[in-house]
Amino acid sequence: KKYWHFIKVMGRSASRVALECALETQPNICLISEEVASKKMSLAQIADYIADSVVKRSEKGMNFGVAIIPEGVVEIVPEFKKLIQEINELLAGSKADAFNLLALLIPCFNNFSLIYKDNTASPSKANT
């Protein structure tokens, strides 16, 4: 018992699946997209929340746990929401702008598929 398991479940803007899984399994952590949105939690606040939970359990000698995270929670985080909006605006603009943007992003997201077939960005669809 020395591992943390982070489980990504379906759910973009609504976290019904994550919530139902949490009710059935009683994980140590369950992020709910609607709660993240209402509190306007930043990526740093989410990371701190998870890290604090891990540390608190570790202090009790429990170096294990389960975290349920809906796949779309990243799209709710203000920093990413703004980034996605800007990427979508560039993709909707000239092809030169979109090409330059992709040239910049590809090295950063080497194995991630961020762009839909309809030329919009969505990090929740990134291969993990």
CNS distance restraints for C-alpha pairs under 8 A (distance, minus, plus):
assign (resid   1 and name CA) (resid  62 and name CA) 7.85 0.50 0.50
assign (resid   1 and name CA) (resid  63 and name CA) 6.88 0.50 0.50
assign (resid   1 and name CA) (resid  64 and name CA) 5.78 0.50 0.50
assign (resid   2 and name CA) (resid  62 and name CA) 7.68 0.50 0.50
assign (resid   2 and name CA) (resid  63 and name CA) 4.98 0.50 0.50
assign (resid   2 and name CA) (resid  64 and name CA) 4.84 0.50 0.50
assign (resid   3 and name CA) (resid  63 and name CA) 6.60 0.50 0.50
assign (resid   3 and name CA) (resid  64 and name CA) 4.60 0.50 0.50
assign (resid   3 and name CA) (resid  65 and name CA) 6.69 0.50 0.50
assign (resid   4 and name CA) (resid  63 and name CA) 7.52 0.50 0.50
assign (resid   4 and name CA) (resid  64 and name CA) 4.78 0.50 0.50
assign (resid   4 and name CA) (resid  65 and name CA) 4.64 0.50 0.50
assign (resid   4 and name CA) (resid  66 and name CA) 5.66 0.50 0.50
assign (resid   4 and name CA) (resid  67 and name CA) 7.57 0.50 0.50
assign (resid   5 and name CA) (resid  64 and name CA) 7.89 0.50 0.50
assign (resid   5 and name CA) (resid  65 and name CA) 6.29 0.50 0.50
assign (resid   5 and name CA) (resid  66 and name CA) 4.79 0.50 0.50
assign (resid   5 and name CA) (resid  67 and name CA) 6.21 0.50 0.50
assign (resid   6 and name CA) (resid  66 and name CA) 5.97 0.50 0.50
assign (resid   6 and name CA) (resid  67 and name CA) 4.77 0.50 0.50
assign (resid   6 and name CA) (resid  68 and name CA) 6.03 0.50 0.50
assign (resid   6 and name CA) (resid  69 and name CA) 7.13 0.50 0.50
assign (resid   7 and name CA) (resid  66 and name CA) 7.42 0.50 0.50
assign (resid   7 and name CA) (resid  67 and name CA) 6.04 0.50 0.50
assign (resid   7 and name CA) (resid  68 and name CA) 4.85 0.50 0.50
assign (resid   7 and name CA) (resid  69 and name CA) 6.01 0.50 0.50
assign (resid   8 and name CA) (resid  68 and name CA) 6.07 0.50 0.50
assign (resid   8 and name CA) (resid  69 and name CA) 4.89 0.50 0.50
assign (resid   8 and name CA) (resid  70 and name CA) 5.51 0.50 0.50
assign (resid   8 and name CA) (resid  71 and name CA) 5.68 0.50 0.50
assign (resid   9 and name CA) (resid  17 and name CA) 6.91 0.50 0.50
assign (resid   9 and name CA) (resid  18 and name CA) 6.15 0.50 0.50
assign (resid   9 and name CA) (resid  68 and name CA) 7.01 0.50 0.50
assign (resid   9 and name CA) (resid  69 and name CA) 6.21 0.50 0.50
assign (resid   9 and name CA) (resid  70 and name CA) 4.87 0.50 0.50
assign (resid   9 and name CA) (resid  71 and name CA) 5.81 0.50 0.50
assign (resid  10 and name CA) (resid  15 and name CA) 7.83 0.50 0.50
assign (resid  10 and name CA) (resid  17 and name CA) 6.37 0.50 0.50
assign (resid  10 and name CA) (resid  18 and name CA) 7.32 0.50 0.50
assign (resid  10 and name CA) (resid  70 and name CA) 5.75 0.50 0.50
assign (resid  10 and name CA) (resid  71 and name CA) 5.65 0.50 0.50
assign (resid  10 and name CA) (resid  72 and name CA) 7.75 0.50 0.50
assign (resid  11 and name CA) (resid  15 and name CA) 5.08 0.50 0.50
assign (resid  11 and name CA) (resid  16 and name CA) 6.96 0.50 0.50
assign (resid  11 and name CA) (resid  17 and name CA) 6.36 0.50 0.50
assign (resid  11 and name CA) (resid  18 and name CA) 7.14 0.50 0.50
assign (resid  11 and name CA) (resid  70 and name CA) 5.16 0.50 0.50
assign (resid  11 and name CA) (resid  71 and name CA) 5.67 0.50 0.50
assign (resid  11 and name CA) (resid  72 and name CA) 5.77 0.50 0.50
assign (resid  12 and name CA) (resid  33 and name CA) 7.69 0.50 0.50
assign (resid  12 and name CA) (resid  70 and name CA) 6.78 0.50 0.50
assign (resid  12 and name CA) (resid  71 and name CA) 5.99 0.50 0.50
assign (resid  12 and name CA) (resid  72 and name CA) 3.72 0.50 0.50
assign (resid  12 and name CA) (resid  73 and name CA) 6.56 0.50 0.50
assign (resid  12 and name CA) (resid  75 and name CA) 7.68 0.50 0.50
assign (resid  12 and name CA) (resid 124 and name CA) 7.39 0.50 0.50
assign (resid  13 and name CA) (resid  33 and name CA) 6.24 0.50 0.50
assign (resid  13 and name CA) (resid  34 and name CA) 7.18 0.50 0.50
assign (resid  13 and name CA) (resid  72 and name CA) 6.09 0.50 0.50
assign (resid  13 and name CA) (resid  73 and name CA) 7.20 0.50 0.50
assign (resid  13 and name CA) (resid  75 and name CA) 7.87 0.50 0.50
assign (resid  13 and name CA) (resid  76 and name CA) 7.29 0.50 0.50
assign (resid  14 and name CA) (resid  32 and name CA) 7.99 0.50 0.50
assign (resid  14 and name CA) (resid  33 and name CA) 6.31 0.50 0.50
assign (resid  14 and name CA) (resid  34 and name CA) 6.59 0.50 0.50
assign (resid  15 and name CA) (resid  19 and name CA) 6.05 0.50 0.50
assign (resid  15 and name CA) (resid  32 and name CA) 5.61 0.50 0.50
assign (resid  15 and name CA) (resid  33 and name CA) 5.78 0.50 0.50
assign (resid  15 and name CA) (resid  34 and name CA) 7.08 0.50 0.50
assign (resid  15 and name CA) (resid  70 and name CA) 6.25 0.50 0.50
assign (resid  16 and name CA) (resid  20 and name CA) 6.07 0.50 0.50
assign (resid  17 and name CA) (resid  21 and name CA) 6.07 0.50 0.50
assign (resid  17 and name CA) (resid  70 and name CA) 7.86 0.50 0.50
assign (resid  18 and name CA) (resid  22 and name CA) 6.08 0.50 0.50
assign (resid  18 and name CA) (resid  30 and name CA) 7.12 0.50 0.50
assign (resid  18 and name CA) (resid  31 and name CA) 7.68 0.50 0.50
assign (resid  18 and name CA) (resid  32 and name CA) 7.06 0.50 0.50
assign (resid  18 and name CA) (resid  68 and name CA) 6.45 0.50 0.50
assign (resid  18 and name CA) (resid  69 and name CA) 6.81 0.50 0.50
assign (resid  18 and name CA) (resid  70 and name CA) 5.88 0.50 0.50
assign (resid  19 and name CA) (resid  23 and name CA) 6.16 0.50 0.50
assign (resid  19 and name CA) (resid  30 and name CA) 7.49 0.50 0.50
assign (resid  19 and name CA) (resid  32 and name CA) 7.06 0.50 0.50
assign (resid  20 and name CA) (resid  24 and name CA) 6.24 0.50 0.50
assign (resid  21 and name CA) (resid  25 and name CA) 5.92 0.50 0.50
assign (resid  21 and name CA) (resid  26 and name CA) 7.88 0.50 0.50
assign (resid  21 and name CA) (resid  68 and name CA) 7.96 0.50 0.50
assign (resid  22 and name CA) (resid  26 and name CA) 5.07 0.50 0.50
assign (resid  22 and name CA) (resid  27 and name CA) 5.84 0.50 0.50
assign (resid  22 and name CA) (resid  30 and name CA) 6.53 0.50 0.50
assign (resid  22 and name CA) (resid  68 and name CA) 7.27 0.50 0.50
assign (resid  27 and name CA) (resid  65 and name CA) 7.25 0.50 0.50
assign (resid  27 and name CA) (resid  66 and name CA) 5.17 0.50 0.50
assign (resid  27 and name CA) (resid  67 and name CA) 5.97 0.50 0.50
assign (resid  27 and name CA) (resid  68 and name CA) 6.96 0.50 0.50
assign (resid  28 and name CA) (resid  53 and name CA) 7.86 0.50 0.50
assign (resid  28 and name CA) (resid  65 and name CA) 5.96 0.50 0.50
assign (resid  28 and name CA) (resid  66 and name CA) 5.47 0.50 0.50
assign (resid  28 and name CA) (resid  67 and name CA) 5.96 0.50 0.50
assign (resid  29 and name CA) (resid  50 and name CA) 7.32 0.50 0.50
assign (resid  29 and name CA) (resid  53 and name CA) 7.55 0.50 0.50
assign (resid  29 and name CA) (resid  66 and name CA) 6.47 0.50 0.50
assign (resid  29 and name CA) (resid  67 and name CA) 4.43 0.50 0.50
assign (resid  29 and name CA) (resid  68 and name CA) 6.19 0.50 0.50
assign (resid  30 and name CA) (resid  67 and name CA) 5.58 0.50 0.50
assign (resid  30 and name CA) (resid  68 and name CA) 4.62 0.50 0.50
assign (resid  30 and name CA) (resid  69 and name CA) 6.03 0.50 0.50
assign (resid  31 and name CA) (resid  35 and name CA) 7.76 0.50 0.50
assign (resid  31 and name CA) (resid  36 and name CA) 7.45 0.50 0.50
assign (resid  31 and name CA) (resid  67 and name CA) 7.89 0.50 0.50
assign (resid  31 and name CA) (resid  68 and name CA) 6.40 0.50 0.50
assign (resid  31 and name CA) (resid  69 and name CA) 5.27 0.50 0.50
assign (resid  31 and name CA) (resid  70 and name CA) 6.88 0.50 0.50
assign (resid  31 and name CA) (resid  73 and name CA) 7.75 0.50 0.50
assign (resid  32 and name CA) (resid  36 and name CA) 6.30 0.50 0.50
assign (resid  32 and name CA) (resid  69 and name CA) 7.45 0.50 0.50
assign (resid  32 and name CA) (resid  70 and name CA) 7.06 0.50 0.50
assign (resid  32 and name CA) (resid  73 and name CA) 7.46 0.50 0.50
assign (resid  33 and name CA) (resid  37 and name CA) 6.07 0.50 0.50
assign (resid  33 and name CA) (resid  70 and name CA) 7.11 0.50 0.50
assign (resid  33 and name CA) (resid  72 and name CA) 7.32 0.50 0.50
assign (resid  33 and name CA) (resid  73 and name CA) 5.09 0.50 0.50
assign (resid  33 and name CA) (resid  76 and name CA) 6.63 0.50 0.50
assign (resid  34 and name CA) (resid  38 and name CA) 6.08 0.50 0.50
assign (resid  35 and name CA) (resid  39 and name CA) 6.09 0.50 0.50
assign (resid  36 and name CA) (resid  40 and name CA) 5.83 0.50 0.50
assign (resid  36 and name CA) (resid  41 and name CA) 5.28 0.50 0.50
assign (resid  36 and name CA) (resid  73 and name CA) 7.61 0.50 0.50
assign (resid  36 and name CA) (resid  76 and name CA) 7.02 0.50 0.50
assign (resid  36 and name CA) (resid  77 and name CA) 7.23 0.50 0.50
assign (resid  37 and name CA) (resid  41 and name CA) 6.65 0.50 0.50
assign (resid  37 and name CA) (resid  76 and name CA) 5.79 0.50 0.50
assign (resid  37 and name CA) (resid  77 and name CA) 7.00 0.50 0.50
assign (resid  40 and name CA) (resid  77 and name CA) 7.02 0.50 0.50
assign (resid  40 and name CA) (resid  78 and name CA) 6.79 0.50 0.50
assign (resid  41 and name CA) (resid  45 and name CA) 5.77 0.50 0.50
assign (resid  41 and name CA) (resid  46 and name CA) 6.48 0.50 0.50
assign (resid  41 and name CA) (resid  77 and name CA) 6.34 0.50 0.50
assign (resid  41 and name CA) (resid  78 and name CA) 7.40 0.50 0.50
assign (resid  42 and name CA) (resid  46 and name CA) 6.36 0.50 0.50
assign (resid  42 and name CA) (resid  77 and name CA) 5.66 0.50 0.50
assign (resid  42 and name CA) (resid  78 and name CA) 6.23 0.50 0.50
assign (resid  42 and name CA) (resid  79 and name CA) 6.89 0.50 0.50
assign (resid  43 and name CA) (resid  47 and name CA) 6.15 0.50 0.50
assign (resid  43 and name CA) (resid  77 and name CA) 6.28 0.50 0.50
assign (resid  43 and name CA) (resid  79 and name CA) 7.37 0.50 0.50
assign (resid  44 and name CA) (resid  48 and name CA) 6.04 0.50 0.50
assign (resid  45 and name CA) (resid  49 and name CA) 6.06 0.50 0.50
assign (resid  46 and name CA) (resid  50 and name CA) 6.30 0.50 0.50
assign (resid  47 and name CA) (resid  51 and name CA) 5.99 0.50 0.50
assign (resid  48 and name CA) (resid  52 and name CA) 5.81 0.50 0.50
assign (resid  49 and name CA) (resid  53 and name CA) 6.24 0.50 0.50
assign (resid  50 and name CA) (resid  54 and name CA) 6.30 0.50 0.50
assign (resid  51 and name CA) (resid  55 and name CA) 6.13 0.50 0.50
assign (resid  52 and name CA) (resid  56 and name CA) 6.06 0.50 0.50
assign (resid  53 and name CA) (resid  57 and name CA) 6.32 0.50 0.50
assign (resid  54 and name CA) (resid  58 and name CA) 6.11 0.50 0.50
assign (resid  54 and name CA) (resid  63 and name CA) 7.52 0.50 0.50
assign (resid  54 and name CA) (resid  64 and name CA) 7.95 0.50 0.50
assign (resid  54 and name CA) (resid  65 and name CA) 7.80 0.50 0.50
assign (resid  55 and name CA) (resid  59 and name CA) 6.13 0.50 0.50
assign (resid  56 and name CA) (resid  60 and name CA) 6.70 0.50 0.50
assign (resid  57 and name CA) (resid  61 and name CA) 6.59 0.50 0.50
assign (resid  57 and name CA) (resid  62 and name CA) 5.08 0.50 0.50
assign (resid  57 and name CA) (resid  63 and name CA) 6.42 0.50 0.50
assign (resid  57 and name CA) (resid  64 and name CA) 7.69 0.50 0.50
assign (resid  58 and name CA) (resid  62 and name CA) 4.90 0.50 0.50
assign (resid  58 and name CA) (resid  63 and name CA) 4.83 0.50 0.50
assign (resid  58 and name CA) (resid  64 and name CA) 7.77 0.50 0.50
assign (resid  69 and name CA) (resid  73 and name CA) 7.26 0.50 0.50
assign (resid  71 and name CA) (resid 124 and name CA) 5.24 0.50 0.50
assign (resid  71 and name CA) (resid 125 and name CA) 7.77 0.50 0.50
assign (resid  72 and name CA) (resid  76 and name CA) 7.08 0.50 0.50
assign (resid  72 and name CA) (resid 123 and name CA) 7.80 0.50 0.50
assign (resid  72 and name CA) (resid 124 and name CA) 4.98 0.50 0.50
assign (resid  73 and name CA) (resid  77 and name CA) 6.83 0.50 0.50
assign (resid  73 and name CA) (resid 124 and name CA) 7.69 0.50 0.50
assign (resid  74 and name CA) (resid  80 and name CA) 6.52 0.50 0.50
assign (resid  74 and name CA) (resid  81 and name CA) 7.90 0.50 0.50
assign (resid  74 and name CA) (resid 123 and name CA) 7.10 0.50 0.50
assign (resid  74 and name CA) (resid 124 and name CA) 6.74 0.50 0.50
assign (resid  75 and name CA) (resid  80 and name CA) 5.90 0.50 0.50
assign (resid  75 and name CA) (resid  81 and name CA) 5.40 0.50 0.50
assign (resid  75 and name CA) (resid  84 and name CA) 7.73 0.50 0.50
assign (resid  75 and name CA) (resid 122 and name CA) 7.45 0.50 0.50
assign (resid  75 and name CA) (resid 123 and name CA) 6.94 0.50 0.50
assign (resid  75 and name CA) (resid 124 and name CA) 6.94 0.50 0.50
assign (resid  76 and name CA) (resid  80 and name CA) 7.23 0.50 0.50
assign (resid  76 and name CA) (resid  81 and name CA) 6.02 0.50 0.50
assign (resid  77 and name CA) (resid  81 and name CA) 5.93 0.50 0.50
assign (resid  78 and name CA) (resid  82 and name CA) 6.18 0.50 0.50
assign (resid  79 and name CA) (resid  83 and name CA) 6.34 0.50 0.50
assign (resid  80 and name CA) (resid  84 and name CA) 5.93 0.50 0.50
assign (resid  81 and name CA) (resid  85 and name CA) 6.18 0.50 0.50
assign (resid  82 and name CA) (resid  86 and name CA) 6.21 0.50 0.50
assign (resid  83 and name CA) (resid  87 and name CA) 6.12 0.50 0.50
assign (resid  84 and name CA) (resid  88 and name CA) 6.05 0.50 0.50
assign (resid  84 and name CA) (resid 121 and name CA) 6.08 0.50 0.50
assign (resid  84 and name CA) (resid 122 and name CA) 6.98 0.50 0.50
assign (resid  85 and name CA) (resid  89 and name CA) 6.16 0.50 0.50
assign (resid  86 and name CA) (resid  90 and name CA) 6.23 0.50 0.50
assign (resid  87 and name CA) (resid  91 and name CA) 6.08 0.50 0.50
assign (resid  87 and name CA) (resid 101 and name CA) 7.71 0.50 0.50
assign (resid  87 and name CA) (resid 120 and name CA) 7.69 0.50 0.50
assign (resid  87 and name CA) (resid 121 and name CA) 6.63 0.50 0.50
assign (resid  88 and name CA) (resid  92 and name CA) 6.06 0.50 0.50
assign (resid  88 and name CA) (resid 119 and name CA) 7.60 0.50 0.50
assign (resid  88 and name CA) (resid 120 and name CA) 5.32 0.50 0.50
assign (resid  88 and name CA) (resid 121 and name CA) 6.06 0.50 0.50
assign (resid  89 and name CA) (resid  93 and name CA) 6.24 0.50 0.50
assign (resid  90 and name CA) (resid  94 and name CA) 7.25 0.50 0.50
assign (resid  90 and name CA) (resid  97 and name CA) 6.00 0.50 0.50
assign (resid  90 and name CA) (resid  98 and name CA) 5.53 0.50 0.50
assign (resid  90 and name CA) (resid 101 and name CA) 7.51 0.50 0.50
assign (resid  91 and name CA) (resid  95 and name CA) 7.22 0.50 0.50
assign (resid  91 and name CA) (resid  97 and name CA) 7.21 0.50 0.50
assign (resid  91 and name CA) (resid  98 and name CA) 4.81 0.50 0.50
assign (resid  91 and name CA) (resid 119 and name CA) 6.34 0.50 0.50
assign (resid  91 and name CA) (resid 120 and name CA) 6.86 0.50 0.50
assign (resid  92 and name CA) (resid  98 and name CA) 7.82 0.50 0.50
assign (resid  92 and name CA) (resid 119 and name CA) 7.62 0.50 0.50
assign (resid  93 and name CA) (resid  97 and name CA) 6.73 0.50 0.50
assign (resid  93 and name CA) (resid  98 and name CA) 7.09 0.50 0.50
assign (resid  94 and name CA) (resid  98 and name CA) 6.48 0.50 0.50
assign (resid  95 and name CA) (resid  99 and name CA) 5.93 0.50 0.50
assign (resid  96 and name CA) (resid 100 and name CA) 6.11 0.50 0.50
assign (resid  97 and name CA) (resid 101 and name CA) 6.12 0.50 0.50
assign (resid  98 and name CA) (resid 102 and name CA) 6.13 0.50 0.50
assign (resid  99 and name CA) (resid 103 and name CA) 6.10 0.50 0.50
assign (resid 100 and name CA) (resid 104 and name CA) 6.38 0.50 0.50
assign (resid 101 and name CA) (resid 105 and name CA) 6.21 0.50 0.50
assign (resid 102 and name CA) (resid 106 and name CA) 5.79 0.50 0.50
assign (resid 103 and name CA) (resid 107 and name CA) 7.58 0.50 0.50
assign (resid 104 and name CA) (resid 108 and name CA) 7.36 0.50 0.50
assign (resid 105 and name CA) (resid 109 and name CA) 6.13 0.50 0.50
assign (resid 106 and name CA) (resid 110 and name CA) 5.56 0.50 0.50
assign (resid 109 and name CA) (resid 113 and name CA) 7.89 0.50 0.50
assign (resid 111 and name CA) (resid 127 and name CA) 7.27 0.50 0.50
assign (resid 112 and name CA) (resid 126 and name CA) 4.98 0.50 0.50
assign (resid 112 and name CA) (resid 127 and name CA) 5.49 0.50 0.50
assign (resid 112 and name CA) (resid 128 and name CA) 7.74 0.50 0.50
assign (resid 113 and name CA) (resid 123 and name CA) 7.79 0.50 0.50
assign (resid 113 and name CA) (resid 125 and name CA) 6.85 0.50 0.50
assign (resid 113 and name CA) (resid 126 and name CA) 4.89 0.50 0.50
assign (resid 113 and name CA) (resid 127 and name CA) 6.25 0.50 0.50
assign (resid 114 and name CA) (resid 121 and name CA) 5.34 0.50 0.50
assign (resid 114 and name CA) (resid 122 and name CA) 5.35 0.50 0.50
assign (resid 114 and name CA) (resid 123 and name CA) 5.31 0.50 0.50
assign (resid 114 and name CA) (resid 124 and name CA) 7.99 0.50 0.50
assign (resid 114 and name CA) (resid 125 and name CA) 6.46 0.50 0.50
assign (resid 114 and name CA) (resid 126 and name CA) 5.58 0.50 0.50
assign (resid 115 and name CA) (resid 119 and name CA) 5.86 0.50 0.50
assign (resid 115 and name CA) (resid 120 and name CA) 5.56 0.50 0.50
assign (resid 115 and name CA) (resid 121 and name CA) 4.48 0.50 0.50
assign (resid 115 and name CA) (resid 122 and name CA) 6.34 0.50 0.50
assign (resid 116 and name CA) (resid 120 and name CA) 5.35 0.50 0.50
assign (resid 116 and name CA) (resid 121 and name CA) 6.07 0.50 0.50
assign (resid 116 and name CA) (resid 122 and name CA) 7.09 0.50 0.50
assign (resid 122 and name CA) (resid 126 and name CA) 7.47 0.50 0.50
